[in-house]
Amino acid sequence: MLTFSIVDVTLIAAVLVLARQTHVMRMFANPRAHAAEAATQCLGIALAGLLSWNLALGVLVVPALLLVHHWSLRETVKVEEAFDSVTGLWSEAAWMVQAQQKLHDVHGSVALFMIDPDEAGQEVRILQTIESGLQPTDLLGRYGSRQILVLIPVGLPEGGPFLATGFRKDLAAAGVRAALGCATTGDAELEGLLIEAMSDLMGRREAAGITRNW
């Protein structure tokens, strides 16, 4: 019969809590940072074993351990800088790199949603509102001063406007005042997709009589 200690139960509870926070889980998605940390740990263990067996060989491992540790620190810094401190989403630069790669890899149409809140500090509420319509593979990030970008493979071009309508309804129902621009493409040009989404966003702002200092 399986038995669990207090530590086991605590770890399981922590995993379950983190699993519900998709933006937190994304922060563990850098395999190179994990590889660097694992390599550092392995070399540390090897160093301890060699020092106890042969001091001279142990000393030879020290430079390699320092190099790997330096690499680990660099990768950790990259991970920290790749995420927005407020929302936990990818930073603009990190999102751009991944979005361009995703456009090359995905077969079929891809929809880009640009969400701009009427007031600052609404980013977390926006994420909570649209979360039910997102998949773990969807790419979320920050853009500009407070905009949120969402890149979703939709298969058919009609999927983009359909999802956009749903997101707008969810935001309105939650009382979140924000404009949402949408663009759909079947090619791999990220810049054009961003311009189209921004144009749609500004057009909706203008139609609603709302002006923003972009």
Buried (B, 14 or more C-beta within 10 A) or exposed (E): EEEEEEEEEEEEEEEEEEEEEBBEEBBEEBEEBBBBBEBBEEBBEBBEEBBEEEEEEBEEBEEEBEEBBEBBEEBBEEBEEBBBEEBBBBBBEBBBEBBBEBBEEBEEBBBBBBBBBEEEEBBEBBBEBBEEBBEEEBBBBBBEEBBBBBBBBBEEBEBBBEBBEEBBEBBEEBEBEBBBBBBBBEEBEBEEBBEBBBEBBBEBBEEEEEEEEE
